[in-house]
Amino acid sequence: MQIYKKEFTSFAKIYLLDDECYKVANDKYLMQKLVSKLDINSAKSFELNKSTVLADILSEVKFPIVLKPRSSFTKFNLGNKESVSKIYSIEDLQLRLDGLQNNDIILAQENFIGQGVGVEFLANYGEIIYAFQHVRVHEPLHGGGSSYRKSVNLNCELLEASRKIVGALNYHGVGMVEFKMNMQSGKWIFIELNARFWGSLPLAIASGADFPYYLFLLLTKGIKKIPAGYKRNIYCRNISSDLTWFIINLRADRSDHTLSTRPLLKVFCELFHLLLLRERNDTLVMDDIKPGIAELSDLTRTITRKIYLIIKMRIASLRLIRFIQKKKIMATMKNAKEILFVCKGNICRSPFAEYYLKKICPTDINILSAGYYPINNRECPKEAIAAARIFEINLSSHRSKLLNCEMINSADIIFIFDKENFEQVSMNFFHARNKIYFLGLLSNDSSVEITDPYKCDYEHFLRTYQLLENVLRSIRGK
């Protein structure tokens, strides 16, 4: 919408940022230059490009290194989000650089240990007229959106840093400045500016900071005097995301101080927030309960399906059942004219399986791969391309294909890799459930799943492709 701002605003009054403000706020590289100019605390940063000499960088910063793309989305590639990531080895860092185009720049920063803190604001042409602050209680181990947050008092230093940024951009509207703070030392750094409404907005509203209404008053009536204050120590939870966080936090390596884990005793003590009436929910609210009910219904169905799949996987792993399934696969493979491999994105496991089997199998068999992630023409990760080369497979020209009914119907046998693949494919193509098999049934491992290496390092891809090579060679024999 920002790109076509002039066209939209010719029909109606629409809230969008000033073009120059948007240009800087949407570019992490330009924002880093701005905060450095304003003398705001930030992590030690380096600009990396294809020709960067890594030895010069690694002499000043230690792993893990945080890599930030200039922007999460570009107008030329709206279907592919570029995420912030942590890099733990020089090999993975070099792979990321090798994948850059000649003029690309990414930002590398030292890893800062601390909790996420957000200063949300409403600004009138460079002046903050209302502000609210939250701290993340539960956040993903390697960073990302939080699932449980708490309203807290405004920190004077963070508010002043936010004022500097808003003033320098002549910002008009709502936004959130993200920081990380070490709660023991009190040290903090700037992370990024979210120049839009943010994911933790339900907490602000539950605490009495109604930013959508305040923005409406500013834009339509010119009201700039917003009553200060909000409720502190209010907690807000996204149930679905927090359940996922809980499972990951339970399994996390607590010896790794770079992970954002939370002690289990503290997690248990959070139950008292319910008794003290301090707990709120992102979607289940009294003025409109339908979104909350819908989320709980979806969560119930998801849990039910997960339990069913766990039971199914346990049964599939039994020696007798596995033997029977292998016999079925062997019988089907004897007369198969078309084989289809399906994983989530068709950029990691299934394309390798397709090209490797084409390499070792007769040419009269049609071998395809696809994924159900709803975006076509995605490239394979650089780690996948590098690992596949070891097996003389070239994935550099592969582009993802979206699974469709024609592929399903024409395939004689469909191989999937994990529980999620089975759930998605069997649910969307129920009529084909009798020809869907776990490829891992043909391995000698105890597990029938071959897990997704997406967003993992080169070594993880290498192990996955080694396992696939062994399984695929057994298919050739059948």
C-alpha positions in Angstrom: 0.0 0.0 0.0 2.9 2.3 0.8 4.2 2.0 -2.8 0.8 3.0 -4.3 0.1 5.6 -1.6 -0.8 8.4 -4.1 -3.2 6.2 -6.0 -5.0 5.1 -2.8 -5.2 8.5 -1.2 -6.9 9.9 -4.3 -10.0 7.8 -3.4 -10.0 8.2 0.4 -8.0 9.3 3.4 -5.7 6.4 4.4 -3.2 6.2 7.2 0.2 5.6 5.8 3.6 7.0 6.7 5.5 9.8 4.9 7.5 8.2 2.1 10.9 9.4 3.5 10.0 8.1 6.9 8.9 4.8 5.5 12.1 4.4 3.5 14.3 4.6 6.6 12.0 2.8 9.0 11.6 -0.2 6.6 15.4 -0.5 6.0 17.4 -2.0 8.9 20.6 -0.8 7.4 19.4 2.8 7.2 17.9 2.6 10.7 21.2 1.4 12.1 23.0 4.4 10.5 20.3 6.7 12.1 20.6 5.3 15.6 24.4 5.5 15.4 24.1 9.1 14.3 21.8 9.8 17.2 24.2 8.1 19.6 21.7 5.5 20.8 23.0 2.2 22.3 23.1 -0.5 19.7 25.0 -3.8 19.1 28.3 -3.7 17.4 27.4 -3.9 13.7 29.1 -4.7 10.4 28.0 -4.3 6.8 28.5 -7.6 4.9 28.5 -8.2 1.2 29.6 -10.9 -1.2 33.2 -9.8 -1.1 33.6 -9.3 2.7 36.7 -10.8 4.3 35.3 -12.7 7.3 38.6 -12.8 9.2 38.4 -9.0 9.6 34.9 -9.3 11.1 35.6 -12.3 13.4 38.5 -10.6 15.0 36.0 -8.1 16.6 32.9 -10.2 17.3 32.2 -13.8 18.5 29.6 -16.4 17.4 26.7 -16.5 17.5 26.3 -13.5 15.1 22.9 -12.0 14.4 22.2 -11.5 10.6 19.6 -8.9 9.6 18.3 -8.5 6.0 17.8 -4.8 5.0 14.1 -5.5 4.9 11.8 -8.4 5.7 9.9 -7.9 2.4 10.6 -6.2 -0.9 8.2 -5.1 -3.6 9.7 -7.5 -6.0 9.3 -10.5 -3.6 6.3 -10.1 -1.3 5.8 -13.8 -1.0 9.1 -14.5 0.6 9.9 -13.1 4.1 13.6 -12.5 4.9 14.0 -13.2 8.6 16.5 -12.2 11.2 18.7 -15.3 12.0 21.6 -16.4 14.3 24.7 -17.9 12.7 26.8 -20.2 14.9 29.8 -21.0 12.5 32.0 -19.5 9.9 30.9 -22.1 7.4 27.3 -21.1 7.7 28.2 -17.4 7.5 30.2 -18.0 4.4 27.3 -19.8 2.8 25.0 -16.8 3.5 27.5 -14.5 1.9 28.0 -16.7 -1.2 24.2 -16.5 -1.7 24.1 -12.7 -1.9 23.8 -10.9 -5.2 26.7 -8.6 -6.1 25.0 -5.4 -4.7 23.3 -7.0 -1.7 24.1 -5.8 1.8 23.2 -7.6 5.1 23.8 -6.4 8.6 25.8 -8.5 11.0 25.6 -7.7 14.8 27.0 -9.2 17.9 24.6 -11.2 20.0 23.2 -9.3 23.1 21.9 -11.3 26.0 18.7 -9.8 27.3 14.9 -9.6 27.4 12.8 -8.0 24.6 11.3 -4.7 25.6 8.9 -2.6 23.5 8.1 1.1 23.7 4.8 1.7 21.8 4.0 5.2 20.8 1.6 7.6 19.1 3.4 10.5 17.5 2.3 13.8 16.0 4.9 14.9 13.4 8.0 13.9 15.4 6.6 14.4 18.9 5.5 11.4 21.0 2.1 12.3 22.5 1.4 8.9 24.2 3.6 6.0 25.1 3.3 2.5 26.6 5.9 -0.1 27.5 5.9 -3.9 27.7 8.5 -6.5 28.5 8.5 -10.0 26.9 8.0 -12.8 29.3 8.0 -15.7 26.8 9.9 -15.3 23.6 11.2 -17.7 21.0 14.6 -19.2 21.9 16.4 -17.6 18.9 14.3 -14.5 18.7 11.0 -13.6 17.0 7.4 -12.7 18.1 6.6 -13.2 21.8 3.6 -15.2 23.0 3.4 -13.8 26.6 4.1 -10.2 27.7 3.7 -7.9 30.6 2.9 -4.1 30.8 5.5 -2.2 32.8 6.4 1.4 33.8 8.0 3.4 31.1 11.8 3.4 31.3 13.1 7.0 31.0 16.2 6.0 28.9 14.2 3.9 26.5 11.6 6.5 26.1 14.2 9.2 25.4 15.8 7.0 22.8 12.4 6.5 21.2 11.8 10.3 21.2 15.1 10.8 19.4 14.2 8.3 16.7 10.6 9.6 16.3 11.9 13.2 16.1 14.6 12.5 13.6 12.1 10.8 11.3 9.4 13.4 11.8 7.2 10.3 12.5 3.4 10.7 12.3 1.3 7.8 13.6 1.8 4.6 15.6 4.8 2.5 16.0 6.9 0.4 18.4 10.6 0.7 19.1 12.1 -2.6 20.1 15.0 -2.9 22.6 16.8 -5.6 24.4 17.6 -5.1 28.1 19.8 -7.1 30.4 17.7 -7.1 33.6 20.7 -7.8 35.8 23.0 -5.0 34.6 20.4 -2.6 33.3 22.3 -2.3 29.9 20.2 -2.1 26.8 20.4 -1.8 23.0 18.2 -0.7 20.2 16.9 -3.6 18.1 14.5 -2.2 15.4 11.5 0.1 14.7 8.2 -1.5 13.8 6.6 1.2 11.8 3.1 -0.2 12.0 0.7 -1.8 14.5 2.5 -4.6 16.4 1.7 -8.2 17.4 1.5 -7.4 21.1 -1.2 -4.7 20.6 -3.8 -6.7 22.6 -1.7 -6.2 25.8 -1.7 -2.4 25.3 -5.5 -2.4 24.8 -6.1 -4.6 27.8 -4.0 -2.3 29.9 -6.0 0.8 28.8 -3.7 2.0 26.0 -6.2 2.0 23.1 -3.8 2.9 20.3 -6.3 2.3 17.4 -8.8 4.7 19.0 -6.1 7.3 19.9 -4.8 7.2 16.3 -8.4 7.7 15.0 -8.8 10.8 17.2 -5.5 12.2 16.0 -6.2 11.6 12.3 -9.9 12.5 12.2 -10.3 15.2 14.9 -6.8 16.4 15.4 -6.9 15.5 19.1 -3.3 15.5 20.4 -3.9 15.5 24.2 -4.3 11.9 25.2 -4.7 11.1 28.9 -1.4 9.7 30.2 -1.2 6.4 32.0 -2.2 2.7 31.8 -2.4 -0.3 34.0 0.9 -1.9 35.0 1.6 -5.6 35.7 -1.1 -6.8 33.2 -0.2 -10.0 31.4 -1.5 -11.0 27.9 -1.1 -14.4 26.3 -1.5 -15.9 22.8 -2.7 -19.4 23.7 -1.7 -21.2 20.5 1.7 -19.6 20.2 2.4 -20.0 23.9 1.6 -23.7 23.9 4.2 -24.1 21.2 6.7 -22.0 23.2 6.1 -24.1 26.3 6.9 -27.4 24.5 10.1 -25.9 23.0 11.2 -24.3 26.3 10.6 -27.6 28.1 13.0 -29.4 25.7 15.6 -26.5 25.4 19.3 -26.8 26.3 19.5 -24.7 29.4 23.2 -24.8 29.4 23.2 -22.6 26.3 23.1 -19.0 27.6 22.4 -17.6 24.2 18.9 -19.1 24.2 15.9 -17.2 25.6 14.8 -20.0 28.0 12.7 -19.5 31.1 13.1 -21.5 34.3 10.2 -24.0 34.7 9.5 -22.8 38.3 8.9 -19.3 37.0 6.6 -20.7 34.3 4.6 -22.6 36.9 4.3 -19.5 39.1 2.7 -17.6 36.2 -0.5 -19.5 37.0 -1.0 -17.1 39.9 -1.6 -14.3 37.5 -4.9 -15.9 36.7 -5.9 -16.0 40.4 -4.8 -12.3 40.8 -6.9 -11.3 37.8 -3.9 -10.0 36.0 -4.1 -12.4 33.1 -5.6 -11.4 29.7 -5.9 -13.2 26.3 -5.0 -11.9 22.9 -8.3 -13.1 21.3 -10.7 -14.2 24.0 -12.2 -10.9 25.2 -15.7 -10.0 26.5 -16.6 -7.4 23.9 -16.1 -9.9 21.0 -15.8 -13.5 22.1 -16.0 -15.1 18.6 -12.3 -14.8 17.7 -11.3 -16.4 21.0 -13.8 -19.2 20.6 -12.6 -19.8 17.0 -9.0 -20.0 18.2 -9.9 -22.4 21.0 -11.8 -24.6 18.5 -8.8 -24.6 16.2 -6.5 -25.4 19.1 -8.7 -28.3 20.2 -8.7 -29.7 16.7 -5.0 -29.3 16.4 -4.3 -31.1 19.7 -6.7 -33.9 18.7 -4.9 -34.3 15.3 -1.5 -34.3 17.1 -2.5 -37.0 19.5 -3.9 -39.1 16.6 -0.6 -38.7 14.6 1.5 -39.6 17.7 -0.5 -42.8 18.1 -0.2 -43.5 14.3 3.5 -42.9 14.3 4.0 -45.2 17.3 2.0 -48.0 15.6 3.9 -47.4 12.3 7.2 -47.9 14.2 6.2 -51.3 15.4 8.3 -54.0 13.7 5.4 -56.0 12.4 3.5 -53.0 11.1 6.7 -51.6 9.5 7.3 -55.0 7.8 3.7 -55.0 6.4 4.1 -51.4 5.1 7.4 -52.2 3.5 5.8 -55.1 1.6 3.0 -52.8 0.4 5.6 -50.3 -0.8 7.6 -53.0 -2.6 4.5 -54.3 -4.3 3.4 -50.9 -5.5 6.9 -50.0 -6.7 7.1 -53.0 -9.0 4.5 -51.4 -11.4 4.9 -47.7 -10.5 5.1 -45.4 -13.5 5.0 -42.1 -11.4 6.5 -41.4 -8.0 5.7 -38.2 -6.1 7.7 -36.8 -3.1 6.0 -34.2 -1.0 7.4 -32.1 1.8 6.3 -28.8 3.2 8.1 -26.2 1.0 9.6 -28.3 -1.8 13.0 -26.7 -1.2 14.9 -29.0 1.1 13.9 -32.7 1.3 11.6 -33.5 -1.6 13.7 -31.9 -4.4 16.8 -33.8 -3.3 14.8 -37.0 -3.2 13.4 -36.3 -6.7 16.8 -35.5 -8.4 18.7 -38.2 -6.6 16.1 -40.9 -7.6 16.2 -39.6 -11.2 19.9 -40.0 -11.1 19.9 -43.7 -10.1 16.5 -45.0 -11.4 15.4 -46.0 -14.9 14.3 -43.2 -17.2 10.8 -44.7 -17.9 9.7 -43.8 -14.4 8.3 -40.2 -14.0 9.6 -38.8 -10.7 8.2 -35.5 -9.3 8.3 -33.4 -6.1 6.1 -30.7 -4.7 5.1 -29.0 -1.5 2.0 -27.6 0.1 3.5 -24.3 1.3 1.4 -21.9 -0.7 4.1 -20.1 -2.7 5.6 -21.2 -6.0 9.1 -20.7 -7.4 11.0 -20.5 -4.1 14.7 -21.2 -4.3 16.5 -23.9 -2.2 18.4 -22.6 0.9 22.1 -22.1 0.2 22.9 -24.8 2.8 20.8 -27.3 0.9 22.5 -26.4 -2.4 26.0 -26.8 -0.9 25.1 -30.1 0.8 23.5 -31.6 -2.3 26.7 -30.9 -4.3 28.4 -33.6 -2.2 26.1 -36.1 -3.7 26.5 -34.7 -7.2 23.0 -33.2 -7.1 22.5 -29.6 -8.4 19.6 -27.8 -6.6 20.6 -24.3 -7.7 18.1 -24.2 -10.5 15.3 -25.9 -8.7 12.2 -23.8 -7.9 9.4 -25.0 -5.6 6.1 -26.3 -7.1 2.8 -26.2 -5.3 1.1 -29.6 -4.8 -2.2 -30.0 -6.8 -4.9 -32.6 -7.4 -3.5 -33.5 -10.8 -0.1 -34.5 -9.3 -1.8 -36.5 -6.5 -4.1 -38.4 -8.9 -1.4 -39.3 -11.5 1.1 -40.6 -8.9 1.1 -44.3 -8.2 2.9 -43.8 -4.9 3.4 -40.7 -2.7 6.2 -40.4 -0.3 6.1 -38.0 2.6 8.7 -37.3 5.3 7.1 -36.4 8.6 3.9 -36.1 10.7 3.0 -32.6 9.4 3.4 -33.8 5.8 1.1 -36.7 6.4 -1.5 -34.5 8.2 -1.6 -31.9 5.4 -1.6 -34.2 2.4 -4.1 -36.8 3.8 -6.4 -34.0 5.0 -6.4 -32.1 1.7 -6.4 -35.2 -0.6 -8.3 -37.7 1.5 -9.1 -39.8 -1.5 -5.4 -40.6 -2.0 -4.6 -41.6 1.6 -4.1 -45.3 0.6 -1.1 -44.5 -1.5 0.7 -42.1 0.9 3.7 -43.6 2.7 6.4 -42.4 5.0 9.7 -42.5 3.1 11.4 -43.3 6.4 9.7 -46.7 6.6 12.5 -47.8 4.2 15.3 -46.7 6.5 17.0 -48.7 9.2 16.4 -46.0 11.8 13.9 -46.6 14.6 12.0 -43.4 13.6 9.9 -43.4 10.4 10.2 -39.6 10.2 12.8 -37.7 8.3 12.8 -34.3 9.9 12.9 -31.0 8.1 16.4 -29.4 7.9 14.9 -26.0 6.9 16.8 -23.1 8.7 19.4 -25.5 10.0 23.1 -25.4 9.3 25.1 -27.1 6.5 26.0 -30.1 8.7 22.4 -30.8 9.4 21.5 -30.8 5.7 24.4 -33.1 5.0 23.1 -35.7 7.6 19.6 -35.4 6.2 20.8 -36.0 2.6 23.0 -38.9 3.7 19.9 -40.6 5.2 17.9 -39.9 2.1 20.6 -41.3 -0.1 20.5 -44.6 1.9 16.7 -44.8 1.7 16.6 -43.9 -2.0 19.2 -46.6 -2.9 16.9 -49.1 -1.3 14.0 -47.9 -3.5 16.2 -48.5 -6.6 16.6 -52.1 -5.5 12.8 -52.5 -5.3 
